[in-house]
Amino acid sequence: MGLADGQFGCKRSIRRQIESHRKAQPDKELRSQRIIERLLGTESFKSAASVLIYVSARSEVRTHDLLSIALQSGKNVIVPYCLPDRLELFRLERMDELTPGTWGILEPAPELRALPDRAFNVRNVNFFCLPGVAFTRDGGRLGYGKAYFDRLLRHAAADAVLAGLAFECQFVAEMPMEPHDVWLDLVITEADVYAGPGRHGGLRDHPPAQNR
């Protein structure tokens, strides 16, 4: 088995283990509320004019309340939706604009996607709220294996903040990170806000995490 094969096998094993932990995580709604509170307290989110927020599904950290709060705040609220080979971005105005789409995840209604004022350029997003299967406390992220977000984030603005939303049960001590994998600026859980190196190797927005 080569190094790459070993990495892929390790990632599959991590996904199976952490998805099982996340599915079994009790009190997801309460823990998600705590995560949202910590997110809303970060200066980088407060100052962001345009925020991308994934629409939660299955056992992920719940984001529907966060979407509603962000819409009420006057920010540009951007949600991703899947095409066969990539993610596209849509500027959301109301929660009822979301309908079940790819993988059963709520997405912008197809008839709204063609509206010229609703498409949004990834380079104009200031803050990204990202899902994932597993994370490390220093900003590593393991997605679902399709690399949708990794490809999208290659085109993000250099000063955009990348934040993973996760339960504490999604942390692993080590993770095989490949060259195309994107390191995060923040990982936000129900227990703390953890600072990572981001794409540029420097910590920002928060000092090293302290459990509080």
C-alpha positions as CSV (number, residue, x, y, z in Angstrom):
1,M,0.0,0.0,0.0
2,G,1.5,3.4,-1.0
3,L,1.4,6.5,1.1
4,A,-1.6,7.9,-0.8
5,D,-3.5,4.7,-0.4
6,G,-2.7,4.7,3.3
7,Q,-4.0,8.3,3.6
8,F,-7.2,7.4,1.9
9,G,-7.7,4.4,4.0
10,C,-7.0,6.4,7.2
11,K,-9.5,9.1,6.1
12,R,-12.2,6.4,5.5
13,S,-11.6,5.0,8.9
14,I,-11.8,8.5,10.5
15,R,-15.0,9.2,8.7
16,R,-16.7,6.0,9.8
17,Q,-15.6,6.5,13.4
18,I,-16.5,10.2,13.8
19,E,-19.8,10.0,11.9
20,S,-20.8,7.3,14.3
21,H,-19.8,9.5,17.3
22,R,-21.6,12.4,15.8
23,K,-24.8,10.4,15.1
24,A,-24.8,9.2,18.7
25,Q,-24.1,12.7,20.2
26,P,-26.9,13.6,22.6
27,D,-28.5,17.1,22.9
28,K,-27.5,18.2,19.4
29,E,-30.0,21.1,19.4
30,L,-28.6,22.5,22.7
31,R,-25.0,22.0,21.7
32,S,-25.7,23.7,18.4
33,Q,-27.2,26.7,20.2
34,R,-24.0,27.0,22.2
35,I,-21.9,26.8,19.1
36,I,-23.9,29.5,17.4
37,E,-23.5,31.8,20.5
38,R,-19.8,31.4,20.4
39,L,-19.7,32.1,16.6
40,L,-21.9,35.2,17.0
41,G,-19.4,36.5,19.6
42,T,-16.4,36.4,17.3
43,E,-15.3,39.8,16.0
44,S,-14.7,38.4,12.5
45,F,-18.3,37.2,12.2
46,K,-19.7,40.5,13.7
47,S,-17.7,42.6,11.1
48,A,-18.4,40.4,8.1
49,A,-20.8,41.9,5.5
50,S,-21.2,38.6,3.7
51,V,-21.3,35.3,5.4
52,L,-21.6,31.8,3.9
53,I,-23.5,29.4,6.0
54,Y,-24.0,25.7,5.1
55,V,-27.5,24.4,5.5
56,S,-27.3,21.6,8.0
57,A,-28.6,18.0,7.4
58,R,-28.6,14.8,9.3
59,S,-26.3,14.8,12.4
60,E,-24.4,18.0,11.5
61,V,-24.3,21.1,13.8
62,R,-27.7,22.7,13.3
63,T,-27.5,26.0,11.3
64,H,-31.2,26.8,10.6
65,D,-31.4,29.2,13.6
66,L,-28.1,30.8,12.6
67,L,-29.4,31.4,9.1
68,S,-32.4,33.1,10.5
69,I,-30.3,35.3,12.8
70,A,-27.9,36.3,10.1
71,L,-30.8,37.2,7.8
72,Q,-32.3,39.4,10.4
73,S,-28.9,41.1,11.0
74,G,-28.8,42.6,7.5
75,K,-25.8,40.7,6.3
76,N,-25.6,39.1,2.9
77,V,-26.4,35.5,3.7
78,I,-24.9,33.0,1.2
79,V,-25.8,29.3,1.0
80,P,-24.1,26.7,-1.2
81,Y,-25.8,24.3,-3.5
82,C,-24.5,21.3,-5.3
83,L,-24.0,20.8,-9.0
84,P,-22.5,17.5,-10.3
85,D,-18.9,18.8,-10.1
86,R,-18.9,21.9,-7.9
87,L,-20.7,24.1,-5.4
88,E,-22.5,27.3,-6.5
89,L,-23.5,30.1,-4.2
90,F,-26.8,31.8,-3.7
91,R,-27.8,34.9,-1.8
92,L,-30.7,33.9,0.5
93,E,-33.4,36.4,1.5
94,R,-35.9,34.1,3.2
95,M,-35.8,30.7,4.8
96,D,-38.8,29.5,2.7
97,E,-36.6,29.9,-0.5
98,L,-34.9,26.6,0.5
99,T,-36.3,23.3,-0.8
100,P,-35.0,19.7,-0.7
101,G,-32.2,19.2,-3.2
102,T,-29.1,17.0,-3.7
103,W,-28.8,14.3,-1.0
104,G,-32.0,15.6,0.5
105,I,-30.2,18.8,1.8
106,L,-32.2,22.0,1.7
107,E,-31.0,24.1,-1.2
108,P,-32.2,27.3,-3.1
109,A,-35.3,26.6,-5.1
110,P,-34.3,25.8,-8.7
111,E,-36.4,28.6,-10.2
112,L,-34.6,31.2,-8.0
113,R,-31.1,30.2,-8.9
114,A,-31.2,31.9,-12.4
115,L,-32.2,35.3,-10.9
116,P,-29.2,37.5,-11.7
117,D,-29.2,39.3,-8.3
118,R,-29.0,36.0,-6.4
119,A,-25.8,34.5,-7.7
120,F,-22.8,35.3,-5.5
121,N,-19.1,35.4,-6.2
122,V,-17.1,33.4,-3.7
123,R,-14.4,36.1,-3.7
124,N,-16.9,38.5,-2.0
125,V,-17.6,36.2,1.0
126,N,-16.0,37.5,4.2
127,F,-16.7,34.7,6.5
128,F,-17.3,31.0,5.8
129,C,-19.2,28.7,8.2
130,L,-18.1,25.2,7.1
131,P,-19.3,21.7,7.8
132,G,-17.1,18.7,8.1
133,V,-16.9,15.1,9.4
134,A,-13.8,15.4,11.6
135,F,-11.5,18.3,12.8
136,T,-8.3,18.8,14.7
137,R,-8.0,21.5,17.4
138,D,-5.3,23.2,15.3
139,G,-7.6,23.8,12.2
140,G,-7.5,20.5,10.3
141,R,-10.7,19.6,8.5
142,L,-11.9,16.3,6.9
143,G,-14.9,16.6,4.7
144,Y,-17.2,14.0,3.2
145,G,-14.8,12.9,0.4
146,K,-16.2,14.9,-2.5
147,A,-13.8,17.9,-2.0
148,Y,-16.6,20.3,-2.9
149,F,-15.6,22.9,-0.3
150,D,-11.9,22.4,-0.8
151,R,-12.3,23.3,-4.5
152,L,-14.6,26.3,-3.6
153,L,-12.3,27.7,-1.0
154,R,-9.3,27.8,-3.4
155,H,-11.1,30.9,-4.9
156,A,-12.0,32.6,-1.6
157,A,-10.6,36.1,-0.8
158,A,-7.2,36.0,0.9
159,D,-8.6,37.8,4.0
160,A,-11.8,35.7,4.3
161,V,-12.2,33.8,7.6
162,L,-12.7,30.0,7.4
163,A,-14.6,28.6,10.4
164,G,-15.6,25.0,11.0
165,L,-18.6,24.3,13.1
166,A,-18.3,21.1,15.1
167,F,-19.2,19.1,18.2
168,E,-16.4,18.3,20.5
169,C,-16.9,14.6,19.7
170,Q,-15.7,15.3,16.1
171,F,-12.1,16.0,17.1
172,V,-9.3,13.7,16.3
173,A,-5.7,14.0,17.6
174,E,-4.2,13.7,14.1
175,M,-5.5,13.8,10.6
176,P,-3.7,13.2,7.2
177,M,-3.8,16.5,5.5
178,E,-3.0,16.5,1.7
179,P,-1.8,19.5,-0.3
180,H,-5.3,20.3,-1.6
181,D,-6.8,20.2,1.9
182,V,-7.6,23.6,3.4
183,W,-6.6,24.5,6.9
184,L,-9.1,26.6,8.9
185,D,-8.8,29.8,10.8
186,L,-11.2,28.7,13.5
187,V,-13.0,25.6,14.7
188,I,-16.0,26.5,16.9
189,T,-17.5,23.9,19.2
190,E,-19.9,23.9,22.2
191,A,-16.9,24.1,24.5
192,D,-14.6,26.7,22.9
193,V,-13.2,28.6,19.9
194,Y,-10.0,27.0,18.6
195,A,-7.6,29.0,16.4
196,G,-5.9,27.4,13.4
197,P,-3.3,28.6,10.9
198,G,-5.7,29.2,8.1
199,R,-4.4,29.3,4.5
200,H,-1.6,31.7,5.4
201,G,0.1,30.2,8.4
202,G,-0.8,32.9,11.0
203,L,-3.3,32.8,13.8
204,R,-5.9,35.5,13.8
205,D,-9.1,36.5,15.5
206,H,-8.5,34.4,18.7
207,P,-5.6,33.5,20.9
208,P,-4.9,29.8,21.6
209,A,-8.0,28.1,22.9
210,Q,-8.7,27.7,26.5
211,N,-11.5,25.5,27.7
212,R,-14.1,27.8,29.3
